[in-house]
Amino acid sequence: MITDDKLRAQLPHTLRQIDLPDLGELYRGKVRDNYARGDRIVMVTTDRVSAFDHVLGTIPFKGEVLSRLTAFWFDKVKDVAPTHVVDLPDPSVMVVKKAKPLPIEIVIRGYITGSLWRDYEAGKAGAYGISWPKGLRKDQRFDTPIITPSTKAEYGKHDEPISEQEILSRKIVAPEIWREATSIAHKLFERGQAWALSRGLILVDTKYEMGIADGKLVVIDEIHTPDSSRYWVAAGYDERFAKGAEQEMLDKENIRQWLIKEHGFSGHGQPPALTDEVRVMLARKYIEAYERLTGETFASEVGSVDARIRRNLLAKGYLK
């Protein structure tokens, strides 16, 4: 079991970035440092946390939680869709087959909450080309999950909502690829929701990234993590919804709400510095999500993530 004392002890050892030029060409995203060479990418999931398109700092053990949870889910959905994973040389590292990413993120939602709720409430949810019914309430469940795609912006820029009609009319994604991708997304989400519910959680919404490798559509990046998905505790959902109370969240929305409610920050200007308390709080939420979903106790050692990754990559022959 990871205690709060252990989380605090890890604060100075978190991985902000890693510099491994021998692995190939670097692309640094919001969370991952990707090193590409040939048809292979070494993806290092750092401990960086971002919200509202700003990197805010680091969270203890976050990269390890995301990478291990992605590996767990990739194995669980391998009969639904192929993924790009080749090897897992370190708890924070995935070696993957290079794919050409679709320029669209497939966001699928089972409930109206978060940014969609804020847009709906403000009358700005029309960009998806969906006729939203009147009278929806915050955190209300949809009869069937809804896909609300977004463009994939470069690091530092803002993803934009887009309609399926626009994706197809502008030929951003070929119709047959789009049909396959959205069909896979619905199947993945159904599998994810069913498993989460069996573990006492609600998979509220998530985003999938897909790409083409060897002429096939594959799932890439991460899947069903607390960074890319919303998770609520299932027990008490109905009661909290009836009262209009906040749901119990085990995901990144905790830090978004802290930014909004405590600092009035929603992406404009300079974000506030994360306190150690909020860093530990989010780590605790991510680890609880991991433990609930996998049924395993999360265990890791306090110490330099950078040094551990280098040791493991050296041992597996990726570094010399």
C-alpha positions, 0 to 999 in steps of 0.5 A: 500500500502506498501511504501519503508519507510515501507519496510525499517522499516521492515528490522530489523524485518525480519525472518531469522529462527524460533526455535519451537522445540515443533512442531516436528523434524526440517528440515531447507531448503534454505527458509523454516523451516519445523517441522514434527510430525506424518503425519503433517508438519508445514512449516514456510516460512522465509524471507531468500533469496537464489541464486546460492545455497547460502543463502544471507540474508533476504528480508522484507515480503518475506515469507509472500508474498510467502506463501500467493501467494502459497495459492492463486495458490493452490486454483486456480489449485485445479481442476488440481491436489491435494495439500498437504495443510491442514491449514493456521494458519499464513500468513507465515505458511502452515500446510501440509500433509507429502508426500514422495517427488519425488527426481526430480524437474520438471522445465518447461520453456516457453522461453529460458532465465536464466541458460538455456540460459547461458548453451545454449550459452556456448554449455552446454545445452545437459544434458537434452537429448534435441536436441536444435535448432541452432540460438535461441535468448535470451528470445525467446519463445518456440513453446511449453513448455519444461521440463528440470528436475533437481536432488534435492540436499541437502541444500548447494549443487547444483541441477544438470540437468538430462534427462528424459531418465536417470530418467527412465533408472536409475529408479529414478522415476517410469515411470507411476509416471513420466508420471503423474507428467509431465502431471500435470506440463504441465496443471499447467503451462498452467493454470499459464500462462493463468492467468498471461497473464490476469494480464499483466504478462508472466509466463516464467518458473517455477519449481514444486515439487511433492510427494506421500501422501496417495498413490496419487501424490500431488503438494507440497512446493510452486507454481508459486511464484517469488522464484520458477518462472520467471515473465516478464511484458507482455507489451513491451516484443516484443519490448524488445526482438527485441532490445535484451534488458533485460525484465522487471522482477518481480522475483528472477532473479533481485538479480541473475543479481545484483550478476552477473553484480555488483559483478561478482558472480555466485556461486563460493566463498563468496557471497557479502553482500546484501545492504539495497537498494537491499533488498528493491528493491527485496521486491518491485518486489515480492510485485508487482508480488503478487498484479498483480497476485491476484488483491489485495493490499498487506498489512502487519504490520511492526514488529517481524515476529517471534512474530506474528507467535508464537501468531498465532500458539498459538491461533490455538492450534499448540503451548501450 
